[in-house]
């Protein structure tokens, strides 16, 4: 019951999609920390989480591979047993009362699933939006002046503030969608971010709508690239070939390197 208890304790009766995601995350952390998880524990976990569609949460992220590998056989066995149980009831007229109860249970389960799906696919609120709530801003450390954000993957590359004259570092960030961002100093007063993208590197509404509110999705969907510039205050700016910003004490300009690349230059004006 350890995994099941962890899932229910974390859920706290809150069926919001972010809370369900948190419950799966913390349960997975507990699972990975254990070396003796029994089949009974897995079965108990399935009993409490099956109405929350574990398939949709645990198959999209590689961190859940081990947990899903244990849950998957039990999950499909449960479906198979239900399929075998229903025809067996139909062959016994004297058990119609039991059949009616089973049908009522099935209707209840379908209602719960529909309710959970409604919660999962409801629009993200302003308070949950990663831009409006400042969550993306929190990924830009106090030692950074800007962050270059890949909207589809939510990965962040930062541009440090301070003295670039002593900075000789080169940072390379690669996203699953093929975008590569290389940041490095040019001079003591200038820094650059070279971005290499796939030809179809555009905002994917199905991805960004999972963590951005409707207004931010609408704005970001109009961007040419699935990239966003954010300063330390949390103000977002779409990245384009004609980017030209005056953000004292910096200026930010962009130039197209090729059909699949763009270079952003950050210069100190003071």
Order of alpha helices (4+ residues) and beta strands (2+ residues): alpha-alpha-alpha-alpha-alpha-alpha-alpha-beta-beta-beta-beta-beta-alpha-alpha-beta-beta-beta-beta-beta
